């Protein structure tokens, strides 16, 4: 599933980045690497997500979220 399909309050483990190469490198520099656990904190009307990655909050737009493949985690936030 893509991160865009994520539900507020749940945690997900990143399985892959399916976006342009330059964007992939930027996301990796921000800590969005394969195996990293992210928490969806909020969802905006525009489709953007506010996520928490390694203690940092990031706002990611709809197009980028749709290119981040994740797997649901069962542990608590």
Biotite code that builds the C-alpha atoms (Angstrom):
import biotite.structure as struc

atoms = struc.array([
    struc.Atom([0.000, 0.000, 0.000], chain_id="A", res_id=1, res_name="UNK", atom_name="CA", element="C"),
    struc.Atom([1.099, 3.600, -0.390], chain_id="A", res_id=2, res_name="UNK", atom_name="CA", element="C"),
    struc.Atom([1.655, 6.017, 2.481], chain_id="A", res_id=3, res_name="UNK", atom_name="CA", element="C"),
    struc.Atom([-1.190, 8.118, 1.059], chain_id="A", res_id=4, res_name="UNK", atom_name="CA", element="C"),
    struc.Atom([-3.590, 5.312, 2.066], chain_id="A", res_id=5, res_name="UNK", atom_name="CA", element="C"),
    struc.Atom([-2.303, 5.474, 5.654], chain_id="A", res_id=6, res_name="UNK", atom_name="CA", element="C"),
    struc.Atom([-4.662, 6.181, 8.524], chain_id="A", res_id=7, res_name="UNK", atom_name="CA", element="C"),
    struc.Atom([-4.100, 8.942, 11.078], chain_id="A", res_id=8, res_name="UNK", atom_name="CA", element="C"),
    struc.Atom([-2.607, 7.550, 14.285], chain_id="A", res_id=9, res_name="UNK", atom_name="CA", element="C"),
    struc.Atom([-1.130, 4.398, 12.719], chain_id="A", res_id=10, res_name="UNK", atom_name="CA", element="C"),
    struc.Atom([2.502, 3.449, 12.162], chain_id="A", res_id=11, res_name="UNK", atom_name="CA", element="C"),
    struc.Atom([3.985, 2.123, 8.939], chain_id="A", res_id=12, res_name="UNK", atom_name="CA", element="C"),
    struc.Atom([7.320, 0.693, 7.847], chain_id="A", res_id=13, res_name="UNK", atom_name="CA", element="C"),
    struc.Atom([8.714, 1.988, 4.563], chain_id="A", res_id=14, res_name="UNK", atom_name="CA", element="C"),
    struc.Atom([9.202, -0.760, 1.965], chain_id="A", res_id=15, res_name="UNK", atom_name="CA", element="C"),
    struc.Atom([10.274, 1.317, -1.021], chain_id="A", res_id=16, res_name="UNK", atom_name="CA", element="C"),
    struc.Atom([10.349, 4.704, -2.727], chain_id="A", res_id=17, res_name="UNK", atom_name="CA", element="C"),
    struc.Atom([8.779, 4.834, -6.197], chain_id="A", res_id=18, res_name="UNK", atom_name="CA", element="C"),
    struc.Atom([9.428, 8.473, -7.144], chain_id="A", res_id=19, res_name="UNK", atom_name="CA", element="C"),
    struc.Atom([11.923, 10.339, -9.324], chain_id="A", res_id=20, res_name="UNK", atom_name="CA", element="C"),
    struc.Atom([15.613, 9.704, -8.568], chain_id="A", res_id=21, res_name="UNK", atom_name="CA", element="C"),
    struc.Atom([16.329, 13.229, -7.294], chain_id="A", res_id=22, res_name="UNK", atom_name="CA", element="C"),
    struc.Atom([13.274, 13.096, -5.024], chain_id="A", res_id=23, res_name="UNK", atom_name="CA", element="C"),
    struc.Atom([14.286, 9.648, -3.784], chain_id="A", res_id=24, res_name="UNK", atom_name="CA", element="C"),
    struc.Atom([17.702, 10.985, -2.732], chain_id="A", res_id=25, res_name="UNK", atom_name="CA", element="C"),
    struc.Atom([16.077, 13.953, -0.958], chain_id="A", res_id=26, res_name="UNK", atom_name="CA", element="C"),
    struc.Atom([13.648, 11.720, 0.937], chain_id="A", res_id=27, res_name="UNK", atom_name="CA", element="C"),
    struc.Atom([16.494, 9.421, 1.951], chain_id="A", res_id=28, res_name="UNK", atom_name="CA", element="C"),
    struc.Atom([18.444, 12.436, 3.229], chain_id="A", res_id=29, res_name="UNK", atom_name="CA", element="C"),
    struc.Atom([15.402, 13.302, 5.376], chain_id="A", res_id=30, res_name="UNK", atom_name="CA", element="C"),
    struc.Atom([15.445, 9.797, 6.879], chain_id="A", res_id=31, res_name="UNK", atom_name="CA", element="C"),
    struc.Atom([12.796, 8.095, 4.748], chain_id="A", res_id=32, res_name="UNK", atom_name="CA", element="C"),
    struc.Atom([14.783, 4.940, 4.007], chain_id="A", res_id=33, res_name="UNK", atom_name="CA", element="C"),
    struc.Atom([13.621, 1.375, 3.528], chain_id="A", res_id=34, res_name="UNK", atom_name="CA", element="C"),
    struc.Atom([12.839, -0.141, 6.932], chain_id="A", res_id=35, res_name="UNK", atom_name="CA", element="C"),
    struc.Atom([12.211, 3.206, 8.652], chain_id="A", res_id=36, res_name="UNK", atom_name="CA", element="C"),
    struc.Atom([9.052, 3.395, 10.765], chain_id="A", res_id=37, res_name="UNK", atom_name="CA", element="C"),
    struc.Atom([6.852, 6.472, 10.276], chain_id="A", res_id=38, res_name="UNK", atom_name="CA", element="C"),
    struc.Atom([3.712, 7.591, 12.111], chain_id="A", res_id=39, res_name="UNK", atom_name="CA", element="C"),
    struc.Atom([0.870, 9.430, 10.385], chain_id="A", res_id=40, res_name="UNK", atom_name="CA", element="C"),
    struc.Atom([0.041, 12.389, 12.635], chain_id="A", res_id=41, res_name="UNK", atom_name="CA", element="C"),
    struc.Atom([-2.481, 14.302, 10.537], chain_id="A", res_id=42, res_name="UNK", atom_name="CA", element="C"),
    struc.Atom([-4.121, 14.458, 7.117], chain_id="A", res_id=43, res_name="UNK", atom_name="CA", element="C"),
    struc.Atom([-4.816, 17.780, 5.404], chain_id="A", res_id=44, res_name="UNK", atom_name="CA", element="C"),
    struc.Atom([-7.723, 18.459, 3.039], chain_id="A", res_id=45, res_name="UNK", atom_name="CA", element="C"),
    struc.Atom([-5.321, 18.993, 0.154], chain_id="A", res_id=46, res_name="UNK", atom_name="CA", element="C"),
    struc.Atom([-4.134, 15.397, 0.526], chain_id="A", res_id=47, res_name="UNK", atom_name="CA", element="C"),
    struc.Atom([-0.885, 16.236, 2.297], chain_id="A", res_id=48, res_name="UNK", atom_name="CA", element="C"),
    struc.Atom([0.166, 14.153, 5.283], chain_id="A", res_id=49, res_name="UNK", atom_name="CA", element="C"),
    struc.Atom([1.983, 15.223, 8.431], chain_id="A", res_id=50, res_name="UNK", atom_name="CA", element="C"),
    struc.Atom([4.213, 12.338, 9.458], chain_id="A", res_id=51, res_name="UNK", atom_name="CA", element="C"),
    struc.Atom([6.740, 11.722, 12.198], chain_id="A", res_id=52, res_name="UNK", atom_name="CA", element="C"),
    struc.Atom([10.080, 10.226, 11.202], chain_id="A", res_id=53, res_name="UNK", atom_name="CA", element="C"),
    struc.Atom([12.769, 9.587, 13.816], chain_id="A", res_id=54, res_name="UNK", atom_name="CA", element="C"),
    struc.Atom([11.418, 12.341, 16.086], chain_id="A", res_id=55, res_name="UNK", atom_name="CA", element="C"),
    struc.Atom([10.948, 14.912, 13.302], chain_id="A", res_id=56, res_name="UNK", atom_name="CA", element="C"),
    struc.Atom([7.653, 16.041, 11.794], chain_id="A", res_id=57, res_name="UNK", atom_name="CA", element="C"),
    struc.Atom([7.434, 16.312, 8.014], chain_id="A", res_id=58, res_name="UNK", atom_name="CA", element="C"),
    struc.Atom([4.675, 17.507, 5.697], chain_id="A", res_id=59, res_name="UNK", atom_name="CA", element="C"),
    struc.Atom([4.551, 15.464, 2.500], chain_id="A", res_id=60, res_name="UNK", atom_name="CA", element="C"),
    struc.Atom([2.289, 16.195, -0.455], chain_id="A", res_id=61, res_name="UNK", atom_name="CA", element="C"),
    struc.Atom([-0.145, 13.789, -2.074], chain_id="A", res_id=62, res_name="UNK", atom_name="CA", element="C"),
    struc.Atom([2.018, 13.036, -5.138], chain_id="A", res_id=63, res_name="UNK", atom_name="CA", element="C"),
    struc.Atom([5.022, 12.088, -3.000], chain_id="A", res_id=64, res_name="UNK", atom_name="CA", element="C"),
    struc.Atom([2.936, 10.046, -0.527], chain_id="A", res_id=65, res_name="UNK", atom_name="CA", element="C"),
    struc.Atom([1.538, 7.979, -3.365], chain_id="A", res_id=66, res_name="UNK", atom_name="CA", element="C"),
    struc.Atom([5.093, 7.000, -4.338], chain_id="A", res_id=67, res_name="UNK", atom_name="CA", element="C"),
    struc.Atom([6.106, 5.723, -0.891], chain_id="A", res_id=68, res_name="UNK", atom_name="CA", element="C"),
    struc.Atom([5.307, 2.039, -0.417], chain_id="A", res_id=69, res_name="UNK", atom_name="CA", element="C"),
    struc.Atom([4.660, 1.025, 3.203], chain_id="A", res_id=70, res_name="UNK", atom_name="CA", element="C"),
    struc.Atom([3.536, -1.894, 5.327], chain_id="A", res_id=71, res_name="UNK", atom_name="CA", element="C"),
    struc.Atom([1.333, -1.484, 8.411], chain_id="A", res_id=72, res_name="UNK", atom_name="CA", element="C"),
    struc.Atom([2.920, -2.002, 11.849], chain_id="A", res_id=73, res_name="UNK", atom_name="CA", element="C"),
    struc.Atom([0.974, -3.553, 14.715], chain_id="A", res_id=74, res_name="UNK", atom_name="CA", element="C"),
    struc.Atom([2.829, -1.846, 17.578], chain_id="A", res_id=75, res_name="UNK", atom_name="CA", element="C"),
    struc.Atom([1.343, 1.204, 19.319], chain_id="A", res_id=76, res_name="UNK", atom_name="CA", element="C"),
    struc.Atom([2.249, 4.851, 18.559], chain_id="A", res_id=77, res_name="UNK", atom_name="CA", element="C"),
])
